[in-house]
Every structure is written in structure tokens, then in C-alpha cells.
Amino acid sequence: MAGEEAPGALEHVRVFVNTRDVEGGIDELDDPGALAKFLRGRGLVPHGTAATGSDLAVARELREALRALLVHNAGAPLAPEALHALDHIAADFKMKPRFSAHSVALDPEVSGARAGLGGLLAIVAHAMGDGTWPRLKACLRDSCRWAFYDHARNRTGRWCSMAVCGNRTKAERYRARHPRGE
């Protein structure tokens, strides 16, 4: 959808979360090769990097934990199990702070596909620090959950598209309040 792009490297995280289309039932990360292709295509790993079935399982866990945080950014209650999953994954990737004179970055001390996935976690940490993270959200509609960047001045975006999911949600609420025959 137009206008949903996130600034800078945070766009990698938005696209990563959207590799699973909840509504359409499509998972672009359907095998380890697809994961490696995604990470290479985003410049998160060098050309020739492969992924394993174990890497794919971790990638899917990471993706859904991030989606849960994005749903929270849109106004839903926080899912504590998502934070636990992210803590576990970050520990598994041996995320280490790297300081410069004016900044700090997190780097994974693993290689291969997991280094690329760790790079996504580093992007999230940076976005949390620079204030762009709260604007990356996932649609509150249970059947959608599409990740989008909230460009609204007032930061109140709740749906990936007001014209689609927003209208559907409002129509459902109206029908629930005004059943036929009443």
C-alpha cells in the first residue's frame, strides 16, 4: 500500500514482517532458500549466504514476535511472550554493543543467515533509540496484521488502510450495535 514505507533501514523490518500475509495465508519464507534470498536481497548478508531449516524456524519466530510488538505499537495490549522470544533470540545471536565516539550499535556475533536476522534486531534497537519505532505498527484487524509505518502527524494509525481495514472494522462494529430487525 502506498505511503506505508518506513524510513531508512527500518523499512527492512517492515518488509520482513510482511513476508507473511496473514489475510492471504501466504508465507514468502516458505523454505530456507527463500529466507537466504530475502536476507541477501536486503543486503543483510553477503552474496552466497545460505540458510538452514533451523535458521528459518528462528526467522519465523522473530518475525511473529516483531509483529506482536507492532500490534502493540498500534494500540493493542503487549504480548509478554513476544518480549521473551526477542530476548531469547538476541541472546542466541550474541548481540553485543559496539561503541563509537557518538553512538552505539548492536552487532550479532554469529554468522550466516542468523547474522542477517541479528541485523534486523539491531535495526529495531536503533529505531527504539531514535524514536521511529513507535510509528512502525501492524494493523489491528486480526485477519490482517499488515505492518505499516504511521506517517500521520498525530500518530494515531490503527489500520494498514483506513479505506479497507478501517472501514471493515467500523462496519462490523456498527452491525454489532445495530443488529437487523431492531
C-alpha positions as CSV (number, residue, x, y, z in Angstrom):
1,M,0.0,0.0,0.0
2,A,1.2,3.5,-0.9
3,G,2.7,5.6,1.9
4,E,3.4,2.7,4.3
5,E,7.2,2.7,3.9
6,A,9.3,3.2,6.9
7,P,12.3,5.5,7.0
8,G,15.8,4.2,6.3
9,A,16.8,0.7,7.5
10,L,13.5,0.3,9.4
11,E,12.0,-0.5,6.1
12,H,13.8,-3.8,6.2
13,V,11.9,-4.7,9.4
14,R,8.6,-3.7,7.9
15,V,9.1,-5.8,4.8
16,F,10.4,-8.7,6.9
17,V,7.2,-8.7,9.0
18,N,5.2,-8.6,5.8
19,T,6.8,-11.7,4.4
20,R,3.8,-13.4,6.0
21,D,0.4,-12.2,4.6
22,V,-1.9,-13.2,7.4
23,E,-5.1,-12.5,5.4
24,G,-3.9,-14.2,2.3
25,G,-2.3,-17.1,4.1
26,I,0.9,-16.7,2.2
27,D,4.3,-17.1,3.7
28,E,7.1,-15.8,1.4
29,L,9.6,-17.5,3.7
30,D,8.4,-21.0,2.8
31,D,11.9,-22.6,2.8
32,P,15.4,-21.9,3.8
33,G,16.3,-20.7,0.3
34,A,13.6,-18.1,0.4
35,L,15.0,-16.8,3.7
36,A,18.5,-16.6,2.3
37,K,17.2,-14.8,-0.8
38,F,15.3,-12.3,1.3
39,L,18.4,-11.5,3.5
40,R,20.7,-11.2,0.5
41,G,18.2,-9.1,-1.4
42,R,18.0,-6.6,1.5
43,G,21.8,-6.5,1.8
44,L,21.7,-8.1,5.3
45,V,24.0,-10.9,4.4
46,P,26.7,-11.3,1.7
47,H,26.0,-13.0,-1.6
48,G,26.3,-16.7,-1.3
49,T,25.0,-16.9,2.2
50,A,22.7,-19.9,2.7
51,A,20.1,-20.6,5.4
52,T,19.1,-23.8,7.2
53,G,15.8,-25.2,8.4
54,S,16.8,-24.1,11.9
55,D,17.5,-20.5,10.6
56,L,14.1,-20.5,9.0
57,A,12.4,-21.5,12.3
58,V,14.2,-18.7,14.2
59,A,13.3,-16.2,11.4
60,R,9.6,-17.1,11.7
61,E,9.7,-16.8,15.5
62,L,11.5,-13.4,15.2
63,R,9.0,-12.2,12.6
64,E,6.0,-13.1,14.7
65,A,7.5,-11.6,17.9
66,L,8.2,-8.4,16.0
67,R,4.6,-8.4,14.6
68,A,3.3,-8.7,18.2
69,L,5.3,-5.6,19.1
70,L,3.9,-3.7,16.1
71,V,0.4,-4.6,17.1
72,H,1.2,-3.2,20.5
73,N,2.5,0.0,18.8
74,A,-0.9,0.3,17.1
75,G,-2.7,0.2,20.5
76,A,-3.2,-3.5,21.5
77,P,-2.0,-4.9,24.8
78,L,1.6,-6.0,24.9
79,A,2.2,-9.7,24.5
80,P,4.9,-10.5,27.1
81,E,5.8,-13.8,25.3
82,A,6.9,-11.7,22.3
83,L,9.4,-9.9,24.5
84,H,10.6,-13.2,25.9
85,A,11.1,-14.6,22.4
86,L,13.1,-11.5,21.4
87,D,15.3,-11.7,24.5
88,H,16.0,-15.3,23.8
89,I,16.8,-14.7,20.1
90,A,19.0,-11.8,20.9
91,A,20.9,-13.9,23.5
92,D,21.2,-16.7,20.9
93,F,22.6,-14.3,18.4
94,K,25.1,-12.9,21.0
95,M,24.1,-9.3,20.3
96,K,26.9,-7.1,21.5
97,P,27.1,-3.3,21.8
98,R,29.7,-1.6,19.7
99,F,30.5,2.0,20.7
100,S,31.8,4.9,18.6
101,A,32.5,8.4,19.7
102,H,28.9,9.5,19.3
103,S,26.7,6.3,19.0
104,V,26.3,2.7,19.9
105,A,25.1,-0.1,17.7
106,L,24.3,-3.7,18.4
107,D,26.0,-6.4,16.3
108,P,25.3,-10.1,16.3
109,E,28.3,-12.3,16.9
110,V,27.0,-15.1,14.7
111,S,27.4,-15.8,11.0
112,G,25.3,-16.8,8.1
113,A,21.6,-16.2,8.0
114,R,21.5,-15.6,11.7
115,A,23.8,-12.6,11.3
116,G,21.2,-11.1,8.9
117,L,18.4,-11.8,11.3
118,G,20.5,-10.2,14.1
119,G,20.9,-7.2,11.8
120,L,17.2,-6.8,11.9
121,L,17.2,-6.8,15.7
122,A,19.9,-4.2,15.6
123,I,17.7,-2.0,13.3
124,V,14.9,-2.4,15.8
125,A,17.1,-1.4,18.7
126,H,18.3,1.7,16.8
127,A,14.7,2.6,15.9
128,M,13.7,2.3,19.6
129,G,16.5,4.7,20.4
130,D,15.9,7.3,17.7
131,G,12.1,7.5,18.2
132,T,10.9,6.0,14.9
133,W,9.9,2.6,16.4
134,P,6.5,3.6,17.8
135,R,5.4,4.6,14.3
136,L,6.0,1.2,12.9
137,K,2.8,-0.7,13.5
138,A,0.7,-3.7,12.5
139,C,-2.9,-3.4,11.5
140,L,-5.2,-4.1,14.5
141,R,-7.6,-6.1,12.3
142,D,-7.0,-9.7,13.5
143,S,-7.3,-11.1,9.9
144,C,-4.8,-8.6,8.5
145,R,-1.9,-7.7,10.8
146,W,0.0,-6.0,7.9
147,A,3.0,-3.9,9.0
148,F,2.9,-0.2,8.1
149,Y,4.6,3.0,9.1
150,D,2.3,5.6,10.6
151,H,3.0,8.8,8.8
152,A,0.1,10.6,10.4
153,R,1.0,13.8,12.3
154,N,-0.9,12.7,15.3
155,R,0.5,9.1,15.2
156,T,-2.9,7.5,15.7
157,G,-2.9,5.0,12.8
158,R,-4.5,1.7,13.8
159,W,-5.1,0.0,10.4
160,C,-2.9,-0.6,7.4
161,S,-5.5,1.2,5.3
162,M,-8.5,3.3,6.5
163,A,-10.2,2.6,3.2
164,V,-10.0,-1.2,3.7
165,C,-9.4,-2.5,7.2
166,G,-10.6,0.7,9.0
167,N,-13.9,0.7,7.1
168,R,-14.4,-3.0,7.6
169,T,-13.8,-2.7,11.3
170,K,-16.1,0.2,11.7
171,A,-18.8,-1.5,9.6
172,E,-18.5,-4.6,11.8
173,R,-18.8,-2.5,15.0
174,Y,-21.9,-0.7,13.6
175,R,-23.5,-4.1,12.7
176,A,-22.8,-5.4,16.1
177,R,-24.5,-2.3,17.7
178,H,-27.4,-2.3,15.3
179,P,-28.5,-5.9,14.5
180,R,-31.0,-6.4,11.7
181,G,-34.6,-6.3,12.8
182,E,-34.1,-3.9,15.7
